[in-house]
């Protein structure tokens, strides 16, 4: 693999390895990357080596044919011997199953896992340089409010008008960037989420959509996608961009629960300044995002599942937790 890398990647890589994952010299780390992210992987491996931890790096193209039909056995076997894992790769269509297999191992073994899907240089230089201690403080304050609430309401200048009734039997999770054995996290971090009890209303997606559709359609400000939700199901999706509209509708009708709201989340990374067209970072942008499909039931407590999961991001929200306003026009009313 490439052993040299741009030194500009070092602050983000150091944040990932030392702050977010807290890798210790006595631990072992599995790093899973691909050719597109080879330089970023090199920066991460360098930090692991600086810590003094043992590691093994896999480049996916060297061990399996892409798109992946399943998690390669050699990678799965290595994860069974590690305390920490990092996934830093550009995803391809129909690879979600392989990533679910990977996180199944993470969940079962309570590994600390950094999920850096579609990580790129811009994210390493922006989102990965965040003060994650600060993001964690704000995330904890918002968690303190929502865990006691019955509902969250959101509106936006673009036309979102959404109400999420919360299920007290479902857990909220904090993925602020500080990763623990209790929940693996996307990096860059900065969100709290649950699986909602019921969602109704309109969600105007003027930010981005997730999974492989993100790379295809990018920022949606010029042609937003409007999702109408009734009793937690997507019943209508419209956009001036008919290719987006049709692709999103097909994705959210892959299986019987692909159109179901599985995740309701509040982005808390106040270090971010703008959306960049990449779901990995943009879903952490302050505001509301939801996902249709799998509810991460092993963490949230939801008792259903789906083979798909697609996040959608809006912008410039007003948010109320019960009757308490916590955000106005995209800015938190809570200090970190």
Secondary structure, 3 states (H helix, E strand, C coil): CCCCCCHHHHHHHHHHHHHHCCCCCCCEEEEEECHHHHHHHHHHHHHHHHHCCEEEEEEHHHHCCCCCCCCCHHHHHHHCCCCEEEEEECCCCCCHHHHHHHHHHHHHHCCEEEEEECCCHHHHHCHHHCCHHHHHHHHHHHHHHHCCCCEEEEEECCCCEEEEECCCCCCCEEECCCCECCECEECCCCEEEECCCEEEEEEEECCCECHHHHHHHCCCCCCCEEEEEECCEEEEEEECCHHHHHHHHHHCCCCCCCCEEEEEEEECCCCCCCCCCCHHHHCCCCEEEEEEECCCHHHHCCCCCCCCEEEEECCCEEEEECCEEEEECCEECCCC
